[in-house]
Every structure is written in structure tokens, then in C-alpha cells.
Amino acid sequence: MEWGAVIVAAGRGTRMGAADNKPYLKLAGRSVLAHTLEAFELCSSVSRVVLVVSSGEQKKAAEIIGQEGYRKVGMIIPGGAERQDSVYAGLSALETEGVLVHDAARPLVTAAQIQACCLAAEEHGASALAVPVKDTIKVSDGNGFILATPERKTLWSVQTPQAFWRLELMQAHRQAQEEGAAATDDAMLLERLGRKVAIVEGDYANIKITTPEDLPIAELLLARRHGEEIPL
């Protein structure tokens, strides 16, 4: 089965408070985007990548790809107003049977995790990387009071990549758009169609760069991964 990937790098990143958008911030001497794309470059299951960036940032992204020598990124396209619009644009630019959707702001993903998502989707039809929730979670009533406490062993914190049959995911996007349904990830769109999405257990190190505090944490995790000495 041929796999393509849509890497979404079109977010505004307002919580970072930085001059550059998150994919272009430096992480251990390289851009966040370079780290992210490297994992897909190394994954043998992925044959091509479409990178979706904010309008006006195609040249900046292309320079990073050229400097790193990545060969799988076939297109760099502008994203839409919302994440769903950006993902759909990326899906439309691919022709592969399977597709992985990944947030560029998760630079610590590994080729092995990507491969595991592909294999699970080939077996079950769709998959999503996730980790068990560590904390006790409370449901509020919207007025500042606890309403319920879900059983922790049933709760997972979802990550990316997520893997799907490309045409089925496009159908789910179109239906959500027609019905005005918003989703914070693509697995939700498949769930709306009644499709079961298999959980692939990931790693807590696969963090999303969202706030300034996340960058030094990611650097420490990278150093540990590479066996480097971490200063106290």
C-alpha cells in the first residue's frame, strides 16, 4: 500500500509569542520543521509528502527542505483559514491510497511511530497515535464544579500522526463541511461516520510545540534520545 503524508504547518502559533511561526523556530540548532520532516524522510512506508504552510511561507519552507536535502516533499501549498481547510487541501494534492496527517509542531515523532500507524491503518482502516492519560480527569458542569470523573484506564491523549484511507478521509471532511461540524483532529471526522479508529500507543516524548516552555523540554528530550549528557 502506498502512503503519502500531509504535514500541517499552517498554524498561527499565537501562544508562542514569537516573531516566527512554530515550524521555523530553532530546536537544537535546526528548525522544528526540519526535525519533523526528517522522521517522514526516514520512514520507508512513506513515498511522498505534501507540506501545507501559511500563506507567504512557501519560500521559507522550501529553503529548509533544500538545505536538509529532503526528497519526499513533492509540494508546498498554502493552507486555509482553519486546520480542516489546510488538511483537505493537502489531501487533494495527493494521489496515494493511504495518507498520514501530522502536525509540523510535533518534531519528536519517529519513523517507527509513523510505520506503526501505517500498519495499524492497513489492518483496521484507520489509526491514531496516542498515549494513556496519567492524570485523573474531571468533567466540569461549565460553571466551575465537577460533574463526573471518567475511568482513567479508558482515556488516551491523542497525538499525530493519524493514518487513514485517503478517499475515506476526504469524504469525512466533505461531510463535516456540509454539516458545519468542526473537529480538533481528523480521527473525530472518521468517528462521525461510525468508523472505528485503532489506537497505536505512542510516546510521551512526542510533544506538541505550543508554548515557549515546550522548546527547552523538546531539546532535553532530543538530547536524551541521542544519548547526550544533559547539564543539571
N, C-alpha and C positions, 0 to 999 in steps of 0.2 A: 504494500500500500504506500502510495506516495504522499508525503507530508509536506505542507507548507506552514509558514508561521506568520502571524500578524503581530508585529511588535508595536504597541501603542505608546507613543512618546509625545502626544499632543496636549497633555495636561498643562494647566497654567501654573500649578505649584505655588499658589499664593501663601500657603502656610510655611514655606521655606524662608520667605522674606529675602530672597537672593536676587541679584540682578539677572542671572541666567536661569532658564528653566531647569528642572531637576536632571534631565538626561545629560546636561552639559557641565554639571558640577564635577569637580575633581574628587576622585576616590582612589587613594593610594597611588597618586601620580598619573592616573588615567581618568577619562570621563566615565561617568556612570554608564552611559550608553555603550561605551567600548566593552566594559565588563559584561553587560547584558548580552550583547551580540556575540561575544566570544563563545558563550555556552551553546548557542544555536549553531555557530560555525563548527563546533566540535562534535555535535550530535549527528551521528551517521544517518538517522532516520529522516532528518530534515533536509530537503533538497533546495528549497528556496525560501526567501524571507521578503516580506513587504513591510517597510518601515513607515509608520504614519506619524507625521510630525506636525507641529503647529505651523500655521501659515507664515511663510517667510523664513523658515528654518531649514529648508531643504539643503541649501548650500553648506550650512554649518554641519549638518549631519553627514553629508557626502564627504566633507573633508576628514571627518573622523574615520569613516569607513575606508577611505583611501589610505590614510596614514596607517591603519591597522592591517590593511591588506585583506579585508574580508571579501569573500567571493559570492556568498549566497544571497546578499541583498540585491534583488533584481530591480526593485522600485522604491523610490522615496516619494510619498504622496502627502498632500496636506490633509489634515483631519477636519472634522466637522465641529459644530457647536457643542455637542455632548459626546461622551465616550462612546455611546451606542452608534452615533453617526460615524465616528472615526473607525470603529471596528468594522462596520458594514462596508465602508469604503475600502478597507484592506481586504475583506473577504471578496469583494467584487473584482479586485485586481489579481486574484489568484485563480488557478485552474486545477489545483491539486484536489484529490479525493478527500484527504483529511486535512484539518487545519488546527493549529495550536494558536491560542490567543494569550499574549503575555504582556504584562506591564513593564515598560522600559525601566521603571523606577525600582524594579527588583533585580539588582545586579549580581546577587549572590546565588542565583539559580545555577544548577549544574546540568551538564549534558546527561548525566544518569537520571536525573529527575525528569527531564524532558522525554527521554527514552521511555521511562516508566509510564508516563501519561499516554504516550502513543500506543504502547502495548495494551494498556487497560482500555483505551477507547476502541481499539480494534476488536477486543473481546466483548465489550459491553455496550459500545455505541457512543459513549461519552465519558469523560473523566475530568477530575479536578484535583489538583494538588492541595492538600490540607494538613493541618496538624491538630492533635487533640487540645482542647481548651484546658488550661492549667488552673484558672481561677474559678471560683464559684460565681455563676452568673445569675443576676436578678432581673426579673421583668418588672418594669415600673407601670403604674397606672396613668402616667402622664402628668400627675400632679405632685410628684415628689415622694410617693410612697411605694413600697414594694408590693407587687401584686402576686408574684409567683417565683419559684426557684426551679428552673428546669434541671433534670437529671444530668449531671456533668458528663457522664460517660457517653451521652448521645450527642454532645456538642463538639463541633470541629470549627477551627478558624481557617477559612478558605484562602488559598493563595492563587497565584498563577505560576506556570501555565495551566490552561484548561484545554482539553482536546475534544474535537467533535468531527463528525462528518460535515464537510463544508456546506453542502447544499441544504442540509437539515438546519444548520445554524443560521443560514441566510433566511430560510423560511421562518424560523423563530423570530428573527429580527424584524422581518416584514410584518408579521402578525402583531408583534408588540407595538410597532409604529402605527399600524392601522387602528389599534385599540387604545393608543395613548398610554401604554404601560412602560414605566421606567424600571430599569434594573441596574444594580450596582456591579453585577458581574454577568458573564454570559451563561453560566450554569443556570441562573434564575430563569433565563428565557427558555431553556430546554425544559425546565421543571414546569413551566406554564403549559407546555404541550403534553405533559404527562410522561415525559421521558425520564428514566432513571439515570442519574449521573454517578458513576463509580468514584469512590474516594481513593486517591493514591496518597499514602502517608508521606509527607514531605519532611522538611527540616525547619526547626525554629530559626535557623540562621538565614532563611530565605526572606529577609525582612524587606519591607517597602520603604524607600526613602521618602519621607513625608515632611518631617520637621528637621530643623538644624541639628538636633541631638542624634538623629539617625546616622549621620555621616561618620562621626567618630566611632560609633558602635559597629558600623559596617567595616571600618578599617581594622578594628580589633578582630572581628570575625574572619576577615581575609588573612590577617597575619597568622591567626591560629590555624587556618586551613593550610597555609603554606609552611607551617612549622617554624615561623619566625619568632624570635624572642620578643615578648610583649613587655615593655617597660612598666614598672609599677609606679 
